[in-house]
Amino acid sequence: MSDYFPPPPPEQPQPEHPAPVGASPPSPWAAPAAPPGKQRTGLIVTLAVGGGLVVAGAMVALVYALMDSVSDSIALPPERSDAPYSEPYDEEPYAEEPSYEEPVEPDAAGPPAEKDVTVTKCTRDSLIGWPHADLRIVNRSGSPAAYIVSITFVDADGTVVSDGVATTEEVAPGASVEVRAQGSGEVAAGTECRIAEVDRHAL
């Protein structure tokens, strides 16, 4: 029998987890197992990193929710009421404000202005054939007044063939004046003069 022994086999990597119960003991040439403290340190680091990620995610979600609520409160209009639609109430009738314009006082104790004017003469010029009307105006109102009298000249058929206007200055109450309303254009003989309108302005 020889004293020669074969060299030991090369070291083989061994699993870090402990061998199950009843298994053969590890080879004396195997690498030593990692100490338990190192495994615990890795587990703690893993848990710390995972917890930090969870906390960071929760903070991001909270910030997003706050920003979303603020934007909704700014952008969205106020919520509509869920109450059923009702007809608008009847408003009170509008009361018109009193007018502050000075009222036009009626002529004091006098007949209508047309009664103040009388046609004393209606004729046509013998040379050019233009008509004119001589008027007498009596102020029958209770205050001084000025007059504007419109005259129309009509032919035998009642057609207006010309017109004229006569005006006065101030006429005292009860006083009278004579004025002429001159027509324009040649008219036929027999043309009549008619009072169209009388404006009496109290002064």
C-alpha angles and dihedrals in degrees: 000000000000125000091219115117123193115244117264117267119258118271114271124207111254128205114261095226117090119262116261121257113280094023121130116267116265121270115269088230094055120108114262116264119256112265116255092240093066092053091050091050092054091049092050092050091049093050092046092051092047092048091050091052091050092050092047091050091050091051092050091050091049093050091048091050092050092049091047092052092048092050091048092052090051103040104034119080118234113287116264118244117255090217114120118262115268130195116259114264119256112259121223114261112271114252112217115233115243115260116248094202114119109257117242106245115221119244109278114249098329139123123248114295092249088066090061093064127073128179105229097176135013117185146134129240111260093217105044101014096234116148128230137176126215112214136195116206123194118187103226094170125098097247137050112277144179123221138215113189124189118203128192125202115213131185128229090279092055094252116144107241100170144352140208143187133222125192136187138200121230114326116196120228109280093010124120137209136187121225138166130232109206121206126204131228132032116293134185124262113271094040111156130220119225131183106239102176140351123201115194114189116195113224 
